[in-house]
């Protein structure tokens, strides 16, 4: 598999780290719900169902081993969202973090957006390694002194202290979504961002919390006429006027904000005609798009539906230029997947640093990589069995039927409770983060 550096050299993926508890009984609050590298790849953030954000920082390279890249260790942990109750609608609002998006770094501090179903927050992550001492009007413990007792003036000084990482909420963007937020995306102007729920997309300015502009509204006047919902939305990586949103009907609409203030009329509609031979009761469910991601160069976009990953050229709306089957062997199992609700799982997808390889998750803690240039793919597994440091991941194969070979796993023995929904790829290196239920696995390529 070619990696972030491209080329035809095969990348061997090695285990690097695993984060999280080993226990078999998983607390609901510890289930990871989003994973995101920052723009340099130095920081890696995860959000969970308990409303917490954990940020890992890559250590500096080891001087004794110049080829070994630094491990990721906990940098900061904070409670981003708390459970709330909407008294008007008698609805509980979960604290679960749906998405995290980093802002590009402009100074020593880092900023990120995190959202639950209703409220988006802008967090500032900053370091402090000095503290002021020698105040005139207060003691070192913070108590104020009687001004009449001050006889001499001192010049306060900064003294070194242990490094402290502080997370502080700088903005809270609330009360703009009637339905559950499924996406946030920062614009390439780095001043605005969008947030999407099931029926509407709003445009925000990062400095203004009390108003947003509604740029897409697909809510019908009569809710009984509702036929589709918005499943994901993203801004173009370098055209600040362009964004896309996907729907539960398997379509992707590209909109241009220069055309009108309300982008109800799309500029382009990407849709693949359905193959009549594959038509079934489940066709509509499995064609729903769970994720959409622009390539870094802005030429392509990738969509993930239940069984496949598709790559679309923005200049061609009629069909995708590439289609990769993620787990085609599940097509015969759709009935049981419908009964256990797995058919509604929302798998995400990601590009590597130079857009040559795409990655997405599957069941049984398998994840898939597709090399676009060589048209090759591989299935790997995130498990504690292969979690010895630097151990190379062995490709896995699933036997769909017939005689099973020795190293294959039968489709009937797949564990559908173990699933990889969230993955992330370091923007510059072959380092990937893969979230199983409550564990975060970090893999990297084997360097000679």
Phi, psi and omega in degrees: 000122173292150185241212184297328180280349180075204181079173185264359180294135179287135177266130173259121183273134181242150172291138177242303183210160168223135180246147176112167184287153181272343187308146177284323179274111188268130174287136181307320184294339184270358181290125183286132184243352176195148180222134184205125171281151172278182191292336178264344184085358181289330181244145180227121183250142171234147173241152181229178182290344178273007177081010181266150171244127176244127180249129176253143179243137178283126178290159178292156181300146179284124183292330180289328180238086186300335182276346184274129178273154185294149176282162175264124178237158184300127181255316180202143175229131179210157178274110184277314183229149177246155175296142181230172177225127177270104186289332180291323184254002183052049182238135171279137177252115183295152176274353185309132178279116181277321182210150171233135174227128179277147170263149177300144183285130180246337178214201185294335182274159174248149178232141175218153174257134173230147181220145166256207183293335190232330191236131177256139179232141174259119182251141174254127179249113184227157181254146174226122177233012176224150176229145180283141176225158175086039175291152177274324188256002174216154179286170179297332180275003175101348180288140180282144179265157175289118184305332182290342180273352181279116182252335179231153178262134177249153173263115179300147180232157174266130177247144178297147176217171177298143181299130178236130177256122183249137173245121181231136179284120182265330179216146173234118183255103188233172170061031180243354184236125176280328183250179187284132179289128178249343184213146163227147182211127181276135181285159180287352173279351179058018177245335184235163174209162177247155172227136184237138170242195186300329187233349184220153173236131180246146177251127181243154165260137186297340181265349188242118185257343189266001174204149174221162179256130177280115184254341173221134177218108181253015181288123179285155179301322177249115186296343177290343179269006181294125182241340180210160177231161177280132182251333180198156178210146179207143174282149174296143185292338178221359173252106190289349181266354189248135172215163176234154169219145182254162183231168179288353178265004177087013179257155174234129179248130176258129183239149179243116184288351177283338185290314178197162182293321177256115187271050179288335176261116182284159174275323180220148178234116180261120182206135178259128178299142183284141176285116184301332182289339180262006184295130178207179178302332186266359187307315184292322181294313186282346177274350178298133183271127183264341181204148174222133182220128172287148171290160183299327181278353176081002182276327185239166166222151181246138176236150178239122169250192189295322185252348188214165171244133180237140176251126181248138170274129183298344180269000182224113186268341193286327179200159178288153179277337178218141174228128180240126178278122183277309178212069182299335180296350178273353183301325179281353183252010188300328182296311180289329177291331176288319181293325179264012175070002180295335182297344179263005178298142183250099180275140176260170180218161179210158177262155169278182189299327182246020173067017182270340181227142174240153183224145175205166184261171178212198180267173179064024185059031173269150169223153190242142174235139180235118178275114188288325183286314184269356181054043177241154179222161180216148174248125179238164183234137174261105180212155180289342179296325181254039185252037170277140182306134177067009179286136183282135179285131178272135176299142179252152177229142178251131178267116185280336181175173181079205185279129182272131176282169189300316186266010181265156176248137182286143180299333180284344181258009177291141178264110184278353173278340176263112184218147178250103181265330189239125177223157177212149182238130178305135187293340183238339187235168175276071174231128181236150176242129185230124182262117167273194188310299182233012178242146176248116178262138175240124178241152174217165182285152180284121180256129184289000000 
